Every structure is written in C-alpha cells, then in structure tokens.
Amino acid sequence: MAFLADALKRVKPSATITITQKARDLKAQGKDVISLSVGEPDFDTPDNIKEAAIAAIRRGETKYTPVSGIPQLREAITRKFKRENGLDYKANQVIVSTGGKHVIYNALLATLNPGDEVICVSPYWVSYPEMVALCGGTATFAETKIENEFKLQPEELERAITPKTKWVILNSPSNPSGAAYSRAEMKKLTDVLMRHPHVWVLTDDMYEHLVYGDFEFVTPAQVEPGLYDRTLTMNGVSKSYAMTGWRIGYAAGPQHLMNAMDLVQGQQTSGTSAISQWAAVEALDGTQEHLPIFKKAFERRRDLVVSMLNQTRGLVCPKPEGAFYVYPDCSALIGKTMPNGKVIETDEDLVMGILENEAVAAVHGSAFGLGPNFRISYATSDEKLEEACRRIQRFCAELR
Ligand SMILES: Cc1ncc(COP(=O)(O)O)c(C=O)c1O
C-alpha cells in the first residue's frame, strides 16, 4: 500500500517557488541576484492597517472567529462590492478565507466531482490546474494568443466548453500576462457564458486595483447580471494593500455555494486569523490613499520594463493593462546557443541561462501553460529593474 495519496501524483510543485529557491541559493553563495520571480508587492503594509491590527490585539480580539469571518469584515466586504463593483451581496453570502488561494481551493473542494472539468485560460496562474487536480477535477485549457494581447477570445471560450464543464476561471488583470478585459471584451465572454447555463464563473479579481492609465476594471457579474446566480466573485487584500503575509482573501456568491464553502472551511481551518481580519476591515473601510502611490510606481515600472525588453534582441513584450507582470515572447531565441555552448531548447532553458549567467530570476512560460515566454514581476525598485533588464539585454545579445 502506497503511503502518499495518489492525488499527489497529479500535482506539480509551484514553479515560482522552485525558481525563487534557486535564486535564494545563488544569493547564499554570494551572487548579486535580482529576483523578478515573486508575485508580491515590494511596499510595506500601510500604517493605518498595521495600527488596526495592533489595536485588535490590545482589545483582546485574539480568539476563534465565526468560520466564514467576523461580521464586521463580512459587512465591510459587502460595502466594497457595492461601492466598487455595483454588486449587491448580503453578509451571509460572503466568506473570508486564508488568502485568495484558499478561497479558490474551498470553492473547488466544495463543488468538484470526479470528471468535472474546470477551464483555465492559458497562460494561467500556476495554481489553478493543480488545485483542480487536488480536488479531484480535470483542468481543461482555453488558449490565448499574443496577437490578442493574451486575452481570451469568445470563440475559444465557446470551443473549450463541454457538457462536463463545471467552472471557468477568469482572472483579470491576469497573473502572469497582466492582461485585463475592458467592459466590451468581458461582455463578449459573458455572452458566451449566458448560452451555457451549466457553467459557473469563478472570477479571480485579486489585481482589481492595479490597473493603469484610464483603464476601467470590470467583473463578470457586474457586466452581465444574468450570471449573478452562478458566479463566485473572489478578491483579497494581498496585492492591492501589500498584505500577502496577513493571509486574507474573500469571495461572495449564491447562498447555497457559500454554505457549502463554509462547511468545508469549518472542517479545515475553522476560519482565518482574527487579527488579520480586523486589519482587513481597516484596509477596506479605511483610507485608500496608498493606492494611487502604489499604482503610479507600478505604472512607471511597467513602462520601463516593457520599453527595455522591447529593445532586447529576440524579445517581444506586449504592454499589459494591469497587475505587476509582463510576459515577453522569446520564440526568436529558441535554438540559439549560450556562451557555455548549451543550446536553448525551451523557455525554461532560457530562464535558467539568465539566472545562472546574469543572476536575474524570472519564471518560464511553460509553468503558466503558454510559451515560449517568461514572466517578469516588476514589483521591485526602478533601479533593480533597470539593472535586471540591462543584464537580460546583455545575455540575449551574446547568444549565437
Ligand atoms: C491570480 C492570483 N490569484 C490568487 C492569488 C493568491 O493570493 P493570496 O496570496 O491572497 O492567497 C495570487 C497570488 O499570487 C494570484 O496571483
């Protein structure tokens, strides 16, 4: 009898974590590594949020909370959905979990039966297919193209839907491409979904606030109210409030789904940290004055990185609307030879070559299901980004 569960055979370790570890190892050997592989803002959590957590500790808010979250946070979340997305949810339609990742995991665990399919849009966030596999479902894929700026086209969505499709996971702005859907683009997708009433929508809106220029963020149930009864609208404080370590994600959806997710969570974690929940109340209800500062920095860095990568031999880099990632195409470099004589056969070879020769960590596109590309996270200082791009330029120029 095998000791480890068969389910684990279907799950790959996170490529982003593997690369980050390799970068750490090189750093420990004394190399000046610039890590562009992690999906985490380099800003500190705003002070008003930290103070709210400290005040919660002093008040003694340090005990178990209701499984789906403290009423004060669930109310704050309903206000957020109304104010920012025009969506009406009652507090008992809201769940708070241990990060956005946990929300998705709960939803899949609560709904997937063997054979159920979940459509992931390539390039996808690395965790979606693995979470689907862990929950006993089957991930299927709808591909995007660089010509469409990595945005899913309605025909491709239509093609990917089968009678077994239970969910489609949408993610705008996207990790890893940064692509975000305008209202008109989203409407074309929701029109397709309206024709397939058995398909549920899991919308991962983690990067909602990180959109640049005059781009207007939209979420599916807002664009098509007809989808409200089969949409789980997921969001969190990790990225927009620089709160990755506080582990707060949340979602709202139809009551029967939320009850099922509450049941799952009740037997898993009993709910997330009380202190973090009080901090999240302040994040959502308190001043939002840090946001324009974050956005301005990210927009400037996006423009810097896109411009420098587009001046790099063999790379083509679209300029995305949001998040803090770019996803350059490196197909022109496949088949080239590195200074050590090794031929670059895949985007992973290229990323490893850049890491080993120039000490810049990025993540290969094959980890996100679409390549040859790689992902750069520009959530780091302008100086480091400029230096990293110069190193990438030098590496690519030296390939033969
Ligand atoms: C698209 C996307 N969804 C969800 C998450 C998970 O967020 P959290 O850290 O709140 O679990 C991430 C984090 O990288 C992400 O990029």
Ligand as a Chemical Component Dictionary entry (heavy atoms), coordinates in Angstrom:
data_LIG
# 
_chem_comp.id                   LIG 
_chem_comp.type                 NON-POLYMER 
_chem_comp.pdbx_formal_charge   0 
_chem_comp.three_letter_code    LIG 
# 
loop_
_chem_comp_atom.comp_id 
_chem_comp_atom.atom_id 
_chem_comp_atom.alt_atom_id 
_chem_comp_atom.type_symbol 
_chem_comp_atom.charge 
_chem_comp_atom.model_Cartn_x 
_chem_comp_atom.model_Cartn_y 
_chem_comp_atom.model_Cartn_z 
_chem_comp_atom.pdbx_ordinal 
LIG C1 C1 C 0 -4.101 35.455 -9.762 1  
LIG C2 C2 C 0 -3.880 35.187 -8.327 2  
LIG N1 N1 N 0 -4.889 34.726 -7.598 3  
LIG C3 C3 C 0 -4.749 34.456 -6.301 4  
LIG C4 C4 C 0 -3.546 34.645 -5.671 5  
LIG C5 C5 C 0 -3.425 34.261 -4.209 6  
LIG O1 O1 O 0 -3.464 35.292 -3.370 7  
LIG P1 P1 P 0 -3.264 35.072 -1.789 8  
LIG O2 O2 O 0 -1.846 35.380 -1.513 9  
LIG O3 O3 O 0 -4.223 36.032 -1.179 10 
LIG O4 O4 O 0 -3.608 33.652 -1.479 11 
LIG C6 C6 C 0 -2.452 35.118 -6.381 12 
LIG C7 C7 C 0 -1.140 35.264 -5.726 13 
LIG O5 O5 O 0 -0.099 35.200 -6.329 14 
LIG C8 C8 C 0 -2.621 35.402 -7.748 15 
LIG O6 O6 O 0 -1.611 35.856 -8.490 16 
# 
loop_
_chem_comp_bond.comp_id 
_chem_comp_bond.atom_id_1 
_chem_comp_bond.atom_id_2 
_chem_comp_bond.value_order 
_chem_comp_bond.pdbx_ordinal 
LIG C1 C2 SING 1  
LIG C2 N1 SING 2  
LIG C2 C8 DOUB 3  
LIG N1 C3 DOUB 4  
LIG C3 C4 SING 5  
LIG C4 C5 SING 6  
LIG C4 C6 DOUB 7  
LIG C5 O1 SING 8  
LIG O1 P1 SING 9  
LIG P1 O2 DOUB 10 
LIG P1 O3 SING 11 
LIG P1 O4 SING 12 
LIG C6 C7 SING 13 
LIG C6 C8 SING 14 
LIG C7 O5 DOUB 15 
LIG C8 O6 SING 16 
# 
